[in-house]
Amino acid sequence: MPRMTGQDQGRETTAWVSDRLSYVTPRQGDLQQNASHSCWSEGRNEKVGQAIGIMKENLEEPENLDRIAEGVGLSIRQLERLFKKFANKTPEAIYLELRLERARGLLLQTDLSTLDIGLACGFSSAGHFAKAYSKKFGVTPRQEQGSDPCNRVQP
């Protein structure tokens, strides 16, 4: 289907549709539905959306902030101001969330080791990955990988 959409509607529309149709884990009915990063930045600020796009393309080997700012034609300080205004978070916090969300998807959908997943999501060590993951999701990567995603409560 992405190929058909891409042929008919173009790359940007295909990416937009794909982003909205993909999900990592089921959401419990009593929890608030969260929009993806591109949803809440899109239409609000083009530069923030472009920066998030660069981040998504570089999850395995994260770009530093000055390269991202340069890629969207802004100073680091201006990019930080825009993220604070439109995302209410720092670019680094968003980048970490993107990497952790990708890691969660890999933990739940593949049989890769937690070390391989951490490395694939730009973490330099298993310890750093486990600490960041536990802080965000309240469980270790190993616990997440062994759990049933249908019975898990999302934070």
Sequence and secondary structure as in RCSB ss.txt:
>XXXX:A:sequence
MPRMTGQDQGRETTAWVSDRLSYVTPRQGDLQQNASHSCWSEGRNEKVGQAIGIMKENLEEPENLDRIAEGVGLS
IRQLERLFKKFANKTPEAIYLELRLERARGLLLQTDLSTLDIGLACGFSSAGHFAKAYSKKFGVTPRQEQGSDPC
NRVQP
>XXXX:A:secstr
 HHHHHHHH HHHHHHHHHHH  SS   TTS     HHHHHTTT HHHHHHHHHHHHTSSS   HHHHHHHHT  
HHHHHHHHHHHHSS HHHHHHHHHHHHHHHHHHH    HHHHHHHTT SSHHHHHHHHHHHHSS HHHHHHS TT
T    
